[in-house]
């Protein structure tokens, strides 16, 4: 399974979100059983975060842990969970 995370905003914030995602990617993948995370970046005036084209947050999360919580929560709402084998 793979997902698409889109970050939109000014270049500096895109850099911040990209670096935070690198720090939390393993935990997100482990908690949701996602195999691959594809990242799309769009320059814009306002910071927005999308998962699979669904807007999940506007603004900059407080820190990388907050970004992880947002992503994991939304992925679980979209049905991405680890199924016991």
C-alpha positions as semicolon CSV with decimal commas, in nm:
position;residue;x (nm);y (nm);z (nm)
1;X;0,000;0,000;0,000
2;X;0,115;0,351;-0,071
3;X;-0,016;0,699;0,000
4;X;0,042;1,049;-0,127
5;X;0,115;1,330;0,116
6;X;0,101;1,676;-0,035
7;X;0,257;1,976;0,135
8;X;0,160;2,320;0,010
9;X;0,312;2,648;0,123
10;X;0,611;2,880;0,105
11;X;0,947;2,715;0,031
12;X;1,083;2,748;0,386
13;X;0,782;2,566;0,531
14;X;0,797;2,299;0,262
15;X;1,156;2,235;0,369
16;X;1,048;2,213;0,736
17;X;0,764;1,971;0,664
18;X;0,985;1,758;0,439
19;X;1,254;1,729;0,707
20;X;0,998;1,650;0,978
21;X;0,845;1,378;0,762
22;X;1,188;1,219;0,718
23;X;1,219;1,203;1,099
24;X;0,878;1,043;1,153
25;X;0,838;0,833;0,838
26;X;0,937;0,504;1,002
27;X;0,690;0,539;1,290
28;X;0,409;0,639;1,052
29;X;0,481;0,338;0,833
30;X;0,499;0,101;1,131
31;X;0,174;0,223;1,287
32;X;-0,028;0,218;0,964
33;X;0,147;-0,059;0,763
34;X;0,203;0,182;0,474
35;X;0,479;0,053;0,248
36;X;0,552;0,373;0,060
37;X;0,490;0,741;0,120
38;X;0,499;0,958;-0,190
39;X;0,556;1,328;-0,127
40;X;0,425;1,607;-0,349
41;X;0,515;1,969;-0,284
42;X;0,328;2,271;-0,415
43;X;0,436;2,628;-0,363
44;X;0,166;2,850;-0,222
45;X;0,100;3,129;0,022
46;X;-0,072;2,924;0,292
47;X;0,049;2,603;0,453
48;X;-0,176;2,305;0,384
49;X;-0,130;1,933;0,433
50;X;-0,320;1,676;0,224
51;X;-0,330;1,298;0,237
52;X;-0,454;1,126;-0,077
53;X;-0,589;1,463;-0,198
54;X;-0,790;1,522;0,121
55;X;-0,707;1,839;0,313
56;X;-0,624;1,735;0,670
57;X;-0,463;2,047;0,820
58;X;-0,400;2,414;0,751
59;X;-0,101;2,578;0,914
60;X;0,225;2,447;1,052
61;X;0,196;2,173;1,316
62;X;0,377;2,246;1,645
63;X;0,657;1,995;1,581
64;X;0,734;1,668;1,406
65;X;0,543;1,468;1,671
66;X;0,230;1,674;1,596
67;X;0,273;1,607;1,224
68;X;0,300;1,234;1,302
69;X;-0,021;1,245;1,506
70;X;-0,208;1,425;1,226
71;X;-0,092;1,181;0,961
72;X;-0,151;0,864;1,165
73;X;-0,495;0,978;1,279
74;X;-0,605;1,061;0,923
75;X;-0,465;0,741;0,777
76;X;-0,654;0,536;1,031
77;X;-0,972;0,728;0,942
78;X;-0,907;0,639;0,578
79;X;-0,875;0,271;0,672
80;X;-0,497;0,231;0,674
81;X;-0,435;0,008;0,974
82;X;-0,218;-0,291;1,039
83;X;-0,430;-0,603;1,022
84;X;-0,335;-0,893;1,243
85;X;-0,234;-1,192;1,036
